[in-house]
Amino acid sequence: MTAAELRDWIVADFGVVPGEVTPVGHGADAAAAVWMVRAGDTRYAVKWSGGGSAAGLLLPDRLASLGVDGVPAPVRALDGGLWSERDGRRLSLQPWVSDVRAVDAGLSPGQWTAFGALLARVHAVSAADVVARELPVEEHRPDAVLAATAAVTARLAGDGSGDDLVRGLAAAWRDGVELLGALTVQAAVLGARLRDRPARAVVCHTDAHLGNVLAGDDDAVWLIDWDDATLAPPERDLMFVVGGLPGYAPVGEWELGRFAEGYGAVDVDPDRLSYYRTVRALADLTEFAAELLDPAGDRADREFALRIVRAELTGAGLAALAVGAA
């Protein structure tokens, strides 16, 4: 899709006349493309997504209507909807609230507290809310990610064909076989255990790491990218601040203390925390592996994916943290 086509869609669907159109390169969602679009003195984040669900737009709109600050609401299309359909994907506009990503600049003490307060307000939304009750519900069933892991393993155990990047992936996968085995066993065991231990489900962002947090003046913070929102125990979000997410900005006891000033007591079930870390680590590994295994993919993106997989499987990322904390 060209910039000219994107401009035509935005004008036709939202009545916004774009000037500058700039691709936004960060983010690991292969099913979405994001641009910064300037229309006069106003900037928008434009997303064209075939991944996740419509919750990524319905929920921020609902949270904003409930007075939850820090969640940018989507701009209404000319037909009154929160998005338009273009080539089988959702096209949406949101206000461009900040240029500053917390993963790059970090958060001040006041911003950590504001982030805690924001997540507390999200978690306080009733699970019976008209939009919240339409969200997927956490079932602690890791079947899909375990099947994806097994499929990658089987693919890489084949005849060794493929380009140098695929061969590099195969070598990393072989070298990390013990860690992969520990993760798959842990996901299955903890999933079964937690299915027999019901817990309170809250509205969770599910990807609330600092890459999805934007920072502004006067301790302002915003949480973006709600495509995978789910009803789940709070640990689904708290895993990103209890121990942090390796590869992003560090989250230590000092940061957690400031976060708790806004969130309240951060009490976590160690089994749930370990389960969510484990499943996330496997999901990241299999998603990057899938990108590597696509010979038509962008070479630079595939090289980046290989670096991530190698780091994870040599113990420098979330995978080792997940196993070590079990």
GIKA-V485496 format. One record per pair of residues at least 6 apart in sequence whose ideal C-beta (glycine too) atoms are under 8 Angstrom apart, sorted by the first residue. I is the first residue (numbers start at 1). J is the second residue. Records with the same first field share a line. If there is no record, write none. Layout:
I = J  J
This chain:
1 = 33  48  87
3 = 21
6 = 18  21  35  37  46  48
7 = 18  21
9 = 84  86  91
10 = 16  17  18  37  46  91  93
11 = 17  18
13 = 77  78  79  84  86  91
14 = 75  76  77  78  84  93
15 = 78
16 = 37  39  44  75  93
17 = 39
18 = 37  38  39
19 = 37  38  39  40
20 = 36  37  38
21 = 35  36  37  38  46
22 = 35  36  37
23 = 33  34  35
24 = 34  35  36  45
26 = 101  211
27 = 34  211  225
28 = 284  287
29 = 49  51  52  225  227
30 = 51  287  291
31 = 49  50  51  52
32 = 47  48  49  50  51  52  227
33 = 47  48  49
34 = 45  46  47  48
35 = 45  46
36 = 43  44  45  46  96
37 = 43  44  45  46  93
38 = 44
42 = 95
43 = 95  96
44 = 75  93  94  95  96
45 = 72  93  94  95  96  224
46 = 91  92  93
47 = 90  91  92  94
48 = 86  89  90  91
49 = 56  89  90  92  227
50 = 88  89  90
51 = 227
52 = 227  228
53 = 136  227  228
54 = 82  83  90
55 = 131  134  135  136  226  227  228  229
56 = 225  226  227  228  229
57 = 74  82  83  90  92  226
58 = 82  131  134
59 = 131  132  135  203  226  229
60 = 71  72  73  74  94  226
61 = 73  74  82  131
62 = 129  130  131  132
63 = 71  73  122  125
64 = 71  72  73
65 = 73
66 = 125
68 = 118  121  122  125
69 = 118  121
70 = 114  118  121  220  221  222  223
71 = 118  122  222  223  226
72 = 94  95  97  222  224
73 = 94  95
74 = 82  83  92  93  94
75 = 92  93  94  95
76 = 82
77 = 83  84
82 = 92
83 = 90  91  92
84 = 90  91  92
85 = 91
94 = 224
97 = 214  216  222
98 = 214  215  216  220  222
100 = 214  215  216
101 = 210  211  213  214  215
102 = 111  115  210  211  213  214  215  221  249
103 = 209  210  211  213  248  249
105 = 215
106 = 249
107 = 115  210  213  215  221  249  255
108 = 215  219
109 = 258
110 = 219
111 = 215  219  220  221
112 = 255  258  259  261  262
113 = 219  258  259  261  262
114 = 219  220  221  262
115 = 213  221  223  259  262
116 = 241  258  259  260  261  262  263  264
117 = 262  263
118 = 221  223  262
119 = 205  208  223  237  262  263
120 = 262  263  264
122 = 202  203  204  205  223  237
123 = 202  203  204  234  237
124 = 202
125 = 132  202  203
126 = 132
127 = 133  201  202  203  231
129 = 203
132 = 203  231
133 = 231
135 = 203  229  230  231
136 = 230  231
137 = 201  230  231  232
138 = 201  204  230  231  232  233  236
139 = 195
140 = 190  191  194  195  275
141 = 191  195
142 = 187  188  191  275  278  279  282
145 = 187  279  282  283  286
146 = 184  187  188  282
148 = 282  283  286  290
149 = 180  183  184  282  285  286
150 = 184
151 = 286
152 = 173  285  286  289  290  293
153 = 173  180
155 = 293
156 = 166  169  170  173  174
160 = 167  170
162 = 170  293  295
163 = 295
165 = 292  299  302  303  306
166 = 292  293  295
168 = 306  310
169 = 289  292  293  306  309
172 = 306  309  310  313  314
173 = 180  289  309  313
175 = 313  314
176 = 312  313  314  319
179 = 313  315  319  320  323
180 = 285  313
182 = 323
183 = 278  281  282  319  322  323
184 = 282
186 = 274  275  278  322  323  326
187 = 275  278  279  282
190 = 271  274  275  278  326
191 = 275
193 = 271
194 = 271  272  275
197 = 271
199 = 233  269  272
200 = 233  234
201 = 231  232  233
202 = 231  232  233  234
203 = 229  231
204 = 229  230  231  232  233  234  236  237
205 = 212  223  226  228  229  237
206 = 228  229  230  232  236  237
207 = 225  228  240
208 = 223  237  240  241
209 = 240  245  248
210 = 240  245  248  249  251
211 = 248
212 = 223  224  225
213 = 221  222  223  224
214 = 221  222  224
215 = 221
216 = 222
230 = 236
233 = 269  272
234 = 268
235 = 268  269  272  273  276
236 = 272  276
238 = 266  268  273
239 = 245  273  276  277  280
240 = 251
241 = 251  255  256  259  266
242 = 251  256  266  268  273
243 = 251  273  277  321  325
244 = 250  251  252  255
245 = 251  318
246 = 316  317  318  321
247 = 308  311  317  318
256 = 266
259 = 266
260 = 266
270 = 325
273 = 325
274 = 322  325  326
277 = 318  321  322  325
278 = 322  323  326
280 = 318  322
281 = 312  317  318  319  321  322
282 = 319
284 = 308  312  318
285 = 309  312  313  319
288 = 305  306  308  309
289 = 305  309
291 = 297  301  302  305
292 = 302  305  306  309
294 = 302
308 = 317
311 = 317
312 = 318  319  320
313 = 319
